[in-house]
Amino acid sequence: MVTLNATQFIGAQELMGQINHSYETKRVGTRLESLDQMWSRKLEASKERGIHSSIMERGYQGEDIALHITPRWGDEPGHNVFVDDGHHRIAAGADVERTTGKSVMIPVKTFDQRKKV
């Protein structure tokens, strides 16, 4: 069962902190890069693409970001929290918050796919 919550506005740094899994991590040799490495790569790309400067000047003006919460695979305890799209926007917004103290609120729709007991 999937529970879709109404759009909420979440600060970029808070949103980044909630994400504990990403399909956007790349292989570095025989290992996957860490989430911190992935976020650094996405931040640099956001600066190259003008996303960072746009958020710096006008705040977040994009569409809702879909946040997924799923059970972990197998018998692992806990859950995965990830986004399909929006990594560059989240990284840029979090950096703007960190470097300027401005709040960057991102519209988020949460798709909760954990089993309800």
N, CA and C of each residue as an Amber inpcrd file, in Angstrom:
protein
   351
   0.8410000  -1.1760000   0.0000000   0.0000000   0.0000000   0.0000000
   0.8840000   1.2370000   0.0000000   0.5410000   2.2130000  -0.8260000
   1.2870000   3.4610000  -0.8960000   0.4140000   4.5680000  -0.3240000
   0.9720000   5.3240000   0.6030000   0.2800000   6.4760000   1.1570000
   0.9120000   7.7150000   0.5540000   0.1130000   8.5400000  -0.0990000
   0.5940000   9.7870000  -0.6880000   0.1760000  10.9180000   0.2310000
   1.1350000  11.6440000   0.7270000   0.8410000  12.7850000   1.5820000
   0.7630000  14.0470000   0.7430000  -0.0080000  15.0160000   1.2120000
  -0.1230000  16.3020000   0.5280000   1.2480000  16.9700000   0.4770000
   1.3950000  17.9070000  -0.4290000   2.6620000  18.6220000  -0.5630000
   3.0140000  19.3280000   0.7400000   4.2470000  19.1300000   1.1700000
   4.7950000  19.8210000   2.3310000   5.9960000  20.6170000   1.8510000
   6.3290000  21.6730000   2.5670000   7.5350000  22.4310000   2.2530000
   8.5820000  22.1060000   3.3050000   9.7400000  21.6360000   2.8330000
  10.8160000  21.2050000   3.7180000  12.0850000  21.9720000   3.3380000
  12.8230000  22.4380000   4.3340000  14.0960000  23.1050000   4.0800000
  15.0560000  22.1670000   3.3630000  15.8650000  22.7180000   2.4700000
  16.7510000  21.8940000   1.6340000  17.7320000  21.0640000   2.4610000
  18.3440000  21.6600000   3.4930000  19.2880000  20.8960000   4.3140000
  18.5740000  19.7830000   5.0700000  17.3840000  20.0720000   5.5770000
  16.6170000  19.0460000   6.2860000  16.2570000  17.9040000   5.3480000
  15.8040000  18.2560000   4.1370000  15.4560000  17.2360000   3.1530000
  16.6730000  16.3750000   2.8170000  17.8030000  17.0140000   2.5840000
  19.0200000  16.2670000   2.2740000  19.3680000  15.3150000   3.4230000
  19.1690000  15.7720000   4.6420000  19.4720000  14.9480000   5.8050000
  18.5560000  13.7500000   5.9620000  17.3470000  13.8270000   5.4050000
  16.4080000  12.7120000   5.4940000  16.7360000  11.5960000   4.5100000
  17.4030000  11.9280000   3.4260000  17.6850000  10.9620000   2.3590000
  18.8400000  10.0550000   2.7830000  18.5860000   8.7590000   2.8200000
  19.6230000   7.8120000   3.2460000  19.9830000   6.8000000   2.1640000
  19.4640000   7.0030000   0.9520000  19.7170000   6.0720000  -0.1460000
  19.5760000   6.8440000  -1.4560000  20.3670000   6.4810000  -2.4600000
  20.2220000   7.1130000  -3.7690000  20.6590000   6.1630000  -4.8690000
  19.8800000   6.1680000  -5.9380000  20.2610000   5.4110000  -7.1310000
  21.2120000   6.2290000  -8.0010000  21.5590000   7.4470000  -7.5610000
  22.4370000   8.3350000  -8.3090000  23.9070000   8.1800000  -7.9250000
  24.2050000   7.3150000  -6.9470000  25.6100000   7.1120000  -6.5970000
  26.3090000   6.3680000  -7.7320000  27.5590000   6.7480000  -7.9750000
  28.3380000   6.1460000  -9.0590000  29.3910000   5.2060000  -8.4940000
  29.8360000   4.3120000  -9.3280000  30.9290000   3.4140000  -8.9490000
  32.2420000   4.1890000  -8.9890000  33.0310000   3.9980000  -7.9490000
  34.3800000   4.5410000  -7.8910000  35.2780000   3.3340000  -7.6660000
  35.8790000   2.8620000  -8.7330000  36.6250000   1.6080000  -8.6550000
  35.6420000   0.4660000  -8.4410000  35.8220000  -0.2510000  -7.3530000
  34.9350000  -1.3840000  -7.0760000  33.8390000  -1.0270000  -6.0680000
  33.8200000   0.2200000  -5.6040000  32.8460000   0.6220000  -4.5860000
  31.9270000   1.7200000  -5.1140000  30.7690000   1.8350000  -4.4690000
  29.8750000   2.9540000  -4.7650000  30.3470000   4.1660000  -3.9810000
  30.2290000   5.3380000  -4.5980000  30.5800000   6.5450000  -3.8640000
  29.6160000   6.7200000  -2.6890000  30.0260000   7.4570000  -1.6850000
  29.1810000   7.7200000  -0.5250000  28.1040000   8.7460000  -0.8980000
  27.1020000   8.8790000  -0.0590000  26.0890000   9.9090000  -0.2870000
  26.7210000  11.2960000  -0.2780000  27.6700000  11.5430000   0.6360000
  28.3440000  12.8440000   0.6730000  29.0660000  13.1340000  -0.6370000
  29.7280000  12.1240000  -1.2030000  30.4010000  12.3120000  -2.4870000
  29.3930000  12.6010000  -3.5930000  28.2690000  11.8850000  -3.5850000
  27.2280000  12.1160000  -4.5910000  26.6810000  13.5320000  -4.4650000
  26.4010000  13.9910000  -3.2260000  25.8720000  15.3470000  -3.0410000
  26.8800000  16.3950000  -3.5100000  28.1710000  16.1770000  -3.2640000
  29.1990000  17.1220000  -3.7240000  29.2240000  17.1890000  -5.2480000
  29.1060000  16.0320000  -5.8780000  29.0950000  15.9820000  -7.3500000
  27.8610000  16.6950000  -7.9050000  26.7130000  16.4850000  -7.2750000
  25.4740000  17.1310000  -7.7230000  25.5410000  18.6450000  -7.5140000
  26.1750000  19.0860000  -6.4060000  26.3260000  20.5220000  -6.1640000
  27.1760000  21.1590000  -7.2550000  28.3050000  20.5470000  -7.5790000
  29.1620000  21.1050000  -8.6320000  28.4190000  21.1730000  -9.9680000
  27.6790000  20.1310000 -10.3020000  26.9050000  20.1300000 -11.5520000
  25.8230000  21.2030000 -11.5170000  25.2160000  21.4450000 -10.3500000
  24.1710000  22.4780000 -10.2540000  24.7560000  23.8620000 -10.5030000
  26.0050000  24.0650000 -10.0860000  26.6700000  25.3510000 -10.3350000
  26.9710000  25.5090000 -11.8220000  27.4350000  24.4380000 -12.4660000
  27.7340000  24.4730000 -13.8990000  26.4850000  24.7230000 -14.7270000
  25.3550000  24.2090000 -14.2910000  24.1080000  24.3070000 -15.0620000
  23.2840000  25.5470000 -14.7340000  23.7340000  26.3440000 -13.7840000
  23.0040000  27.5700000 -13.4430000  21.8770000  27.3650000 -12.4340000
  21.6990000  26.1520000 -11.9570000  20.6400000  25.8690000 -10.9800000
  20.9500000  26.5790000  -9.6690000  22.2000000  26.5210000  -9.2570000
  22.6200000  27.1260000  -7.9870000  22.3730000  28.6340000  -8.0070000
  22.8170000  29.3150000  -9.0510000  22.6410000  30.7760000  -9.1080000
  21.1630000  31.1470000  -9.1790000  20.3560000  30.3380000  -9.8550000
  18.9170000  30.5980000  -9.9250000  18.2770000  30.5110000  -8.5390000
  18.6170000  29.4610000  -7.7790000  18.0620000  29.3130000  -6.4320000
  18.5940000  30.4090000  -5.5250000  19.8360000  30.8070000  -5.7030000
  20.4310000  31.8830000  -4.9050000  19.6700000  33.1930000  -5.1380000
  19.3220000  33.4830000  -6.3850000  18.6590000  34.7430000  -6.7270000
  17.1570000  34.7350000  -6.4570000  16.4860000  33.6250000  -6.7680000
  15.0230000  33.6310000  -6.7370000  14.4060000  32.6340000  -5.7560000
  15.2300000  31.8390000  -5.0840000  14.6920000  30.7800000  -4.2440000
  14.2890000  29.6000000  -5.1130000  13.7040000  28.6120000  -4.5020000
  13.3000000  27.4100000  -5.2350000  12.0330000  27.7040000  -6.0160000
  12.0610000  27.4650000  -7.3150000  10.8970000  27.7010000  -8.1580000
  10.5990000  26.5050000  -9.0490000  10.8690000  25.3280000  -8.5680000
  10.6550000  24.1240000  -9.3680000   9.4130000  23.3820000  -8.9440000
   9.2230000  22.2540000  -9.5720000   8.0740000  21.4010000  -9.2490000
   8.3290000  20.6300000  -7.9630000   7.2790000  20.0020000  -7.4630000
   7.4030000  19.1760000  -6.2650000   8.4310000  18.0680000  -6.4950000
   9.1390000  17.7300000  -5.4510000  10.0670000  16.6040000  -5.4870000
   9.3850000  15.4260000  -4.8040000   9.4380000  14.2680000  -5.4360000
   8.8260000  13.0580000  -4.8750000   9.8280000  12.3830000  -3.9460000
   9.4380000  12.2610000  -2.6750000  10.2540000  11.5960000  -1.6660000
   9.6340000  10.2330000  -1.4050000  10.4130000   9.1850000  -1.5800000
   9.9220000   7.8180000  -1.4150000  10.4630000   7.2150000  -0.1290000
   9.5900000   6.5380000   0.6010000   9.9970000   5.8000000   1.7930000
   9.5960000   4.3490000   1.5610000  10.5910000   3.4680000   1.5300000
  10.3310000   2.0520000   1.2360000  10.9910000   1.1770000   2.2970000
  10.4640000  -0.0260000   2.4710000  11.1460000  -0.9540000   3.3810000
  12.5150000  -1.3040000   2.8090000  13.4410000  -1.6500000   3.6750000
  14.7460000  -2.1270000   3.2070000  14.5650000  -3.5180000   2.6210000
  15.5180000  -3.9320000   1.8060000  15.4320000  -5.2160000   1.1490000
  15.7720000  -6.3340000   2.1040000  15.1900000  -7.4770000   1.8690000
  15.4870000  -8.6490000   2.6920000  15.0070000  -8.4450000   4.1130000
  15.8290000  -8.8380000   5.0460000  15.4680000  -8.7520000   6.4630000
  16.1000000  -7.5520000   7.1600000  16.6790000  -6.6360000   6.3900000
  17.3170000  -5.4680000   6.9980000  16.2830000  -4.6180000   7.7220000
  16.6020000  -4.1800000   8.9440000  15.6580000  -3.3010000   9.6440000
  15.7030000  -1.8830000   9.0690000  14.6810000  -1.1210000   9.3350000
  14.6450000   0.2690000   8.9010000  13.9860000   0.4480000   7.5510000
  14.2640000   1.5930000   6.9330000  13.6580000   1.9070000   5.6440000
  14.6030000   2.7870000   4.8380000  14.3780000   2.8100000   3.5230000
  15.1340000   3.6730000   2.6210000  14.3160000   4.9200000   2.3360000
  14.9870000   6.0470000   2.3230000  14.3570000   7.3180000   1.9650000
  15.1570000   7.8630000   0.7860000  14.4720000   8.0790000  -0.3520000
  15.1850000   8.5250000  -1.5480000  14.2840000   9.3520000  -2.4440000
  14.8980000  10.0520000  -3.3890000  14.1700000  10.8090000  -4.4060000
  14.5370000  10.2410000  -5.7690000  13.5820000  10.2980000  -6.6940000
  13.8620000   9.8690000  -8.0660000  14.6070000  10.9560000  -8.8190000
  14.2140000  12.1830000  -8.5600000  14.6800000  13.3250000  -9.3270000
  14.8310000  14.4900000  -8.3540000  15.6630000  15.4430000  -8.6840000
  15.7790000  16.6350000  -7.8520000  17.0780000  16.7400000  -7.0740000
  18.0100000  15.8240000  -7.2920000  19.2680000  15.8400000  -6.5480000
  20.0160000  17.1650000  -6.7080000  20.0880000  17.6950000  -7.9360000
  20.8140000  18.9520000  -8.1750000  20.1430000  20.1050000  -7.4360000
  18.8230000  20.1440000  -7.4760000  18.0810000  21.2330000  -6.8170000
  18.2260000  21.1570000  -5.2990000  18.1760000  19.9500000  -4.7590000
  18.3390000  19.7870000  -3.3120000  19.7500000  20.2020000  -2.8910000
  20.7660000  19.7450000  -3.6330000  22.1560000  20.0830000  -3.3020000
  22.3820000  21.5940000  -3.3700000  21.8510000  22.2320000  -4.4040000
  22.0140000  23.6800000  -4.5470000  21.2890000  24.4180000  -3.4240000
  20.0600000  24.0080000  -3.1330000  19.2940000  24.6630000  -2.0640000
  19.9710000  24.5210000  -0.7120000  20.5000000  23.3400000  -0.4150000
  21.1900000  23.1130000   0.8520000  22.4400000  23.9720000   0.9510000
  23.1660000  24.1140000  -0.1580000  24.3630000  24.9520000  -0.1560000
  24.0050000  26.4190000   0.0590000  22.9410000  26.8830000  -0.5770000
  22.4990000  28.2700000  -0.3750000  22.1360000  28.4830000   1.0960000
  21.4150000  27.5390000   1.6860000  21.0720000  27.6590000   3.1090000
  22.3350000  27.7210000   3.9690000  23.2860000  26.8350000   3.7020000
  24.5300000  26.7630000   4.4900000  25.3720000  28.0260000   4.3610000
  25.4800000  28.5490000   3.1500000  26.4070000  29.6600000   2.9040000
  25.8000000  31.0350000   3.1370000  24.4890000  31.1610000   3.0600000
  23.8700000  32.4880000   3.2020000  22.9670000  32.6100000   4.4280000
  22.5340000  31.4750000   4.9640000  21.5750000  31.5210000   6.0680000
  20.1390000  31.7060000   5.5920000  19.9480000  31.8920000   4.2710000
  18.5900000  31.9920000   3.7100000  17.9280000  30.6290000   3.7740000
  16.6240000  30.6520000   3.9900000  15.8550000  29.4110000   3.9930000
  15.4290000  29.0900000   2.5610000  15.6620000  27.8570000   2.1240000
  15.2240000  27.4080000   0.7970000  14.2260000  26.2820000   1.0290000
  12.9540000  26.6150000   0.8730000  11.8900000  25.6470000   1.1170000
  11.5340000  24.9390000  -0.1910000  11.5330000  23.6230000  -0.1410000
  11.2860000  22.8000000  -1.3300000   9.9570000  22.0720000  -1.1620000
   9.0750000  22.1580000  -2.1810000   7.8130000  21.4150000  -2.1020000
   8.0660000  19.9170000  -2.3160000   7.5580000  19.1200000  -1.3870000
   7.8250000  17.6830000  -1.3960000   6.5160000  16.9160000  -1.2630000
   6.3460000  15.9150000  -2.1060000   5.2550000  14.9470000  -1.9520000
   5.8860000  13.6540000  -1.4880000   5.3690000  13.1010000  -0.4000000
   5.9350000  11.8860000   0.1640000   5.0980000  10.6850000  -0.2320000
   5.7660000   9.6770000  -0.7870000   5.1460000   8.4100000  -1.1370000
   5.6580000   7.3770000  -0.1260000   4.8390000   7.0370000   0.8420000
   5.2420000   6.1130000   1.8990000   4.8000000   4.7060000   1.5090000
   5.7610000   3.8450000   1.2470000   5.4690000   2.4800000   0.8040000
   5.7800000   1.4410000   1.8750000   5.9420000   1.9000000   3.1150000
   6.1600000   0.9490000   4.2030000   4.8420000   0.2640000   4.5030000
   4.9270000  -0.9620000   4.9260000   3.7210000  -1.7040000   5.2890000
   3.1740000  -1.1470000   6.5850000   1.9010000  -0.9360000   6.6030000
   1.2360000  -0.4400000   7.8150000   0.8460000  -1.6370000   8.6730000
   1.1330000  -1.5540000   9.9570000   0.8190000  -2.6580000  10.8640000
  -0.4560000  -2.3430000  11.6070000
